[in-house]
Amino acid sequence: MGRRTALGFRGRPTLAGRRWRTTDVVAEALAGVPRGADVVIAHSFAANAVLELLCRRVPDRLQAVVLVSPFYRATPERFHWSDISYYLNDFHRILAEGIRVSAAHPPPNEVVEQMALRLRERVGPYGWMRFFDSYLRTPFLDLSGVLVPVLVIGGRRDLAVPIEDVEALAEALPAGRLARVAASGHFAMVEHPPWFTSVVQDFLAVNAPPSPLPIVDVPLELL
C-alpha cells in the first residue's frame, strides 16, 4: 500500500534564486515517499504545484488528490491589472489570516500584522513572483488528462481565492469533486477541522482504499 502524503510550503530566502520548477520539487518529494503516495493533500500554492504536476503526468500509485484553496482562473480574461496590485500589496493579509486562525490564543491585531509583514519579507519578491507566475499559468493548464479523482475544497469567505474559481476548477477536472464551506476563509482545514476531516474521509473512502501506513508530512522548501 502507498502512503497518504500532505504537502506544505515554507519560505527560505537562501533558496530564492534557485532556478527550479515547483512541479519538479513536488515530483521529487513524492518520489521520496517509501512505496509511493496513494493520496496527496495540498493547500494554496502547494495545490497549484500539485495541479501542474498532474497535468504533466500522474505519479505512479496515486489514487486520489485533495486540493484546498487552489489558485485558479479558467481564462486569461479573468485576470485584470487590479489583481497584480491586490495580490502584491495585500499578500500579507493572506499570511495574517493563517497566523490568526492557527493560534490557540490569537495575538492582538497589530502583532499579527507585524508577524505577517515579517513573513512576507521572508518569502521575498522571488517567492511572490513564483506564486503569481504559477497563478497566471492556470488558464493554460491542460486538465483533460487529469483522470485521477480530485476533491477541490474552497471557502466562501476566502479573501485570496474567489469561490467561483474553485467551482470552475472542480468542473473543469474530468474527475473533479467540489466541497464548499460557507463560513470559511483560506484555511478550511484549520477553521473547520471536523468538517474538513469528514469531507476528506468520505471522498477517500470512495476513491482510495484505506492504508495501514501513517501519513507522511513532506514539507516542500520552495520559497
NORWOSUL-V214096 format. One record per run of one state. SS is the DSSP state (~ for helix, > for strand, _ for the rest). FROM is the first residue (numbers start at 1). TO is the last residue. If there is no record, write none. Layout:
BEGIN
ss:SS from:FROM to:TO
ss:SS from:FROM to:TO
END
This chain:
BEGIN
ss:_ from:1 to:2
ss:> from:3 to:9
ss:_ from:10 to:12
ss:~ from:13 to:15
ss:_ from:16 to:21
ss:~ from:22 to:31
ss:_ from:32 to:36
ss:> from:37 to:43
ss:_ from:44 to:44
ss:~ from:45 to:56
ss:_ from:57 to:63
ss:> from:64 to:68
ss:_ from:69 to:75
ss:~ from:76 to:78
ss:_ from:79 to:80
ss:~ from:81 to:89
ss:_ from:90 to:90
ss:~ from:91 to:102
ss:_ from:103 to:108
ss:~ from:109 to:140
ss:_ from:141 to:142
ss:~ from:143 to:145
ss:_ from:146 to:148
ss:> from:149 to:155
ss:_ from:156 to:162
ss:~ from:163 to:172
ss:_ from:173 to:175
ss:> from:176 to:181
ss:_ from:182 to:187
ss:~ from:188 to:191
ss:_ from:192 to:192
ss:~ from:193 to:207
ss:_ from:208 to:215
ss:> from:216 to:220
ss:_ from:221 to:223
END
